[in-house]
Amino acid sequence: MPKEPKHSLAARARVLDAHQQGADWEHVAKHNDIPRATARRIVVSGGPEVKQRGGSRAANIKCTPEIEAALVAYVEENCLLTLEQLKTIVWVDFGVDLSTSLISQKLTGQLHTVKQVRVEPATCNSEVNIQKRKQFALDLLKYSAEGAFIVYYDESNYNLYCKRMQGRALKGKRAIVKLPPSKGKNLQIQCVVSTEVGLLHYETQGGSIKMEENAAIVNAVYDAAKTHPVYQQHFAGKPVVIVLDNAPAHRKTEELVREREDLVLLRLAPYSPMCNPIEGCFSVLKAAIKRFLALSHDAMLSAPRGQMTELHMQLLEQAAEVCMNCMDLRLVNKMALHCAQAVAAAMRGEPMEYGT
C-alpha cells in the first residue's frame, strides 16, 4: 500500500490557500510543522497532493485489470484450462505475452486455486430432476411426520484392489503395495440402516445383483423391521418406508416384492445420493475395509493355486463381517443430520452440489 504522507493533506492545502490569497504562506507552513522547502514545493506545484514515488507505472503493467478479469472469466467458464492454454488465449485476445507464473499469481490473488475436479452430470440439476428431488423431500417429510419407520437401503461393492490411496515411504521413493495379479470378483454388500436402530440388516453376495434377488432383500428388510424390538415398542401399526435409489437392480421392485399395506417404497430422485444417509455410511465402511485389507496381504498372496478365487472371496466376506460394526446408531444419525441440509435444500427447489 502507498505510504501515508508525513504531513496531512489538510495542512498542505492550508499552505496553498494562504499563497493563493496573498497571505504569509511561510508563516502558515511553520505553524503546521511543514518545512520551508516542502512548503515551497507545494506552492510551486500548485497542488497539495503528494505524487507517487517509485512503484509501477500504468504504461509498464502487462497484466491490466481487464486482462485479470478476463483470466477469471476463462477459468470460470472452463476450469480445466492449463496455464499454457490461458497464456495462448490472452495472446490471441489481447496481444500480450504473459508468463505462466504471472498468470498463476493473478489467479491466486483472485482466490482461484488448483483442486481436484468433480464430475457433475449435465442433467443433475435440470428442472425435471429438481422437481423430482423436491417431491421426494416432501414425501420423506410427510412420512416422518406421520411417525413411519423409515429405513435407507443401498448396495456397494469392493474387491481385492480396494486399498488406501496414500502410504508412507522413504523420501524420493514410491509407496508400493503388492497385490494379486487379478482383482477377482466383486463382493456386493447390501445394507439397510435406520436412524432408530443403526444397522438393521445386511447381506453379502459375490457377483452382480439381479432384480429378483433385490426383491428378496426388500422382503427380508420388511420382516427384519417388523420383528425388531424398537419397531414393536415404538412404531407398532406404523408403515415401514424403505428409501432406495434407481439402480438397475431396483427396477420392478414394486412389482416383485410381496404386496403389503404397510410397506412403502420411496424412490430417491435421480442424481440424489446427497439425500441418502447410507452413502456416507458406506464411505466409513469402505475406509474400515481398506484398513482391514492392508493387514491381509499375506493371505492375499499366499493362496494356493486352485483355491485362490474361493479364499479371496472368503477374505472379502471376512472384511465385511469384521468392519460392519462401524455402522452403528451414532454414525447413521450423524450422516442423516448431514443429509438433512440437502433434503431441506431440495424442498426449497435449490440445485444440488453434486459429489458432497
N, C-alpha and C positions, 0 to 999 in steps of 0.2 A: 504494500500500500504506500502511496506518496507520503512523505514526511510532512508533519504539520509545520507551518511557518513559525519562526521564533516569535514574531510579532503578529498580533491578531489582525484580521482584515479590517476590522472597525478602526483600529488605531492607525493603520496605514491610510485609510480613507480620510481620517481627520486631518492628516498632514496634507493630503492632496486638496481637500476642501479649503484649507487655510491659504494655500498657494493660489488657488483659483479666485478666492475672494480678496486677494491682495493683503492678507494678514501676514503675521510673522510665522511662517511655517517652520522655521528652525526652532522657535520657542515652543511651538506645539509638539514637535518631534522630541524635544528634550523632556517635556512633561509626560510623554508616552513611552519613555525609555527606548526610543529609536535612535540609533547612532546617526550622526550628521551625514555620513557617506550613504547610508541606506535611505535616509530621507531624500537626499539629492537624487538618487536613482528613481525614487517614486515620482518625484516632480518631473524629471526629465522624460520618463517613460509615459507619463500621463495616465497611469492606471495603478490601482492599489494591489492588483492580483500578483501572486507570485508565480513566475513562469517555471515550467518543469525543467529540472536539470537532469541530464542523463536519461537512461531508460530507452525503450524502443520508440521509434517514430512510426506514425501510421504508414508512411511510404515504404518502410522496411519490413512490415509484417506480411509474411507469406500466407499464413492461415488466418484469414479475416473472419470476423463474426459470421458473415454469410456462408463461408466455406465450413466453418464449425457447425453451424445449424444444418447444413446440407449433409455432413457426415452423420449427425444424429438421425436425420431423416432416412438415410440409406440403411443404417443398421436396424432401425425400427421397421422398415419395410421388409428387409431380408436379413435376419440375424446370422446367417451362415456365411456372409461375405468375409473374406480374409483381408488382412491389411494390404496385401499386394493388389487385390481387386479394388479395394477402396482407393488406393493410390491411383490406379488407372482411371477409375470413374471421375475422380477430381480433376485429373489431367484433361479428360475429354470434355467435362462440363465447364471448367474454369480456366484451363490452360496453365495451371500452376502445378509444379512438380514438388510434392511434399514427400518427406521421408516417412517410412513406416513407423519409426519411433515417435515422430511428431504426431502422426495420426493416432497412435495408441495413447499418447499423453493427453491429447484433446478429448478423446472418448472417455478416458478415465476421469478427466476433470468434469465431464458431464454425467458421471456415475454410471457409465456403461462399461461393465466388466465382462470378462470371459467366464462362461459357466457351462455346465452340462446341458445339452439340448434335450428337451422333452418333446415327444411327438403328440400332437393333438389332432385327432381325425377331423376332417373338414366339416363333417355333419354333426360333430359333437354338440354344438350349440345352435343348431338350426331351430327355427321357430317350432317345427313339429316336435322335436325332441325336448325343447324347453317346456312345451305344454304337457308332454307325457311325463316329464320329471315333476312338474307341478302337481299333476293329478296323482302320481304315486305318493308324494309328500302329504297331500290332503287325505288320501285313503289311509296312509300309515297313522296319521294323527287321529283320524276318526276311530280306527280300531283300538288305538292306545287309550283314547278317552272312554271307550266302551268297556275297558278292562280286559281285552282279549290277551291270550297268552301268545306273545309274538316271538318267533324264532327266526334265525337267519341261516340260510343253507347255501353252501357253495362247495366247489371242489378245487383242488390244486394237484400238482404232480411234481415229482423230482426224480432224479436218477443218481448214479454214482458220481457224476460230474457236478453235483450240487456242492459247491465249495465256496469258501470265503474268497473275495476278490483282492484282499490285501494280506500280505505276510511280511515277515521280517527276514532280512539277510544282511550280510556284510556290505558296507558301503561300496558301491561300484559293482556289486554282484546282483544277479537276478534272484528273486524269491521263486524257487521251483518246487512244485509238488508233483509227485509221481502218482499217476492214476492208471487204471486198467486201459488197454488199448481201445476198448469199446465201452461206451457208457451204459449199454444194456437197455432193458425195458424201463419205461417209466412206471413208478408206483403212484397210483391215484389215491388221494386222500379226500374223502367226503366228510365234511364236518357240519355240525349244526350247533349253534350257540344261542344263548338267550341271556338277556340282562338280569333274569331272575335266578338262573341256576348255573350260569357259566357254560361249560361244555355239556351239551345234552346228549349227543350221540355222534359217533364217528365210525367209519368203515374204511378199510384199505382194499385196493384191488389192483392187480397187475394189468397193464394194457389199457385200452380205451373203455369208456363207459357207454353202454347202449341205452336207448330210451327206456326199454323195459326194465333194465337194472336201476335206472334213475327213479322210475316209478315205484319200484320195490323199496328203495331207500326212503322215499317220501312216506310210504305206508309205515315203515319202521319208525320214522321220526314221529308220526302221529301217535303210534302206540306208546313210544317212549315218553312223549309229553303227557299223555293221558294217565299213565301209571306213575309218573313222578310225584313224590310226596308234596313238593311245593305246589304243583298244579292242583292236586286233590285237596290241599288245605286252603289255598287262597284263590284258585281260579275255577273251581268246580262249576260246571254248567256254562263256562265261557268258551268261545270258539278258539281253535288253535290256528294262528295265522303263520304261514310259512312264507318268508320272503326269499325269492330266488331270482336269478338273472335269466337272460335269454340265450344261454349257451345251447349249442346244437343238441346236447344230451337232454335238455329240458323241454324239447319240443313235444307236443302232445301229452305233456304231463297231466294236464287236466282230464284228458280222455282215458289215460291208462291207470290212474290211481283209483282205488275203491271210492265210490261216491259216499260222502258223509255230510250231514247237515252242518256240523260244527267244524268243518275243515275249510280254510280259505287259503288259496294260493295267490299271493300278492306278487306280481311281476315288477321288477325294477324297470325303470325307463332305460332305453338304450344309452350306452356310454355313461353309466351312473355308478361306477364302483365306489365313488366317494360317499355314497349314501348307504353303504353296506358295511357294518362294523366288522364282519368276518374277514374282510380284505386285510385290515390292519392286524387281525389275529393271525392270519396266515403269514404275514411278514415276520412276526415274532417267532412263529413256529419254524419257519424256514431258517431263521438265524440260529435257533437251537439245534436244528438238524445238521446244519453246517458245522457247528462246534462238535457235535457227536461224531460225524463222519471224519473230522480232522484227526480224531484219535483212533480211527479204524483202518488206517492204511495197510497195516499188516494183513488184516482179514480180507481186504480187497484184493491184494496182490498175491496172497498165498493160496487162494482157492485152487484145488486140483482140477485138471482138465476133465471135462465131462460133467463136472458139478458146479462150474462157475455160475451159470445162469441161476440155478436154484439157490446157491449160497449167497449170491449177490442180492437176490430178491429178499431172502431172509434177513440180510443185514439192513436193507431199506425198511423192512417192516419193523425190525427191532428199533431202528432210529425213530420211527413214528411213535411206537409204543412208549419209549423212554421219554420222548420230548413232549408228548401230548399234554402232560400235566401243566405246561405253561399256559394253556388256555383256561385259566381259572376265572372266577367271577370278577375279580378286580380288573383283569385285562379286558374282558368283554365290556364292562361298564366304561372303562377308560376309552376304548375305541368307539363305543356308542356315543359318548359325550363329544368326541371329536367329530363324528359324523353328523351330530345334531346341528352343527353350524351349516353343513352342506344341505341338509334337509330343509332348514329354515330358509336358506338362500333359494332353494328350488321352489319352495312355497311362494316366495316373492317373485318368482319368474326371472331370476337372475341367471346369467350364463355361468357355467361351471368352469373352474380352472382344472383342466384335465391333468391327472398324474399326482394329485395331492392325496 
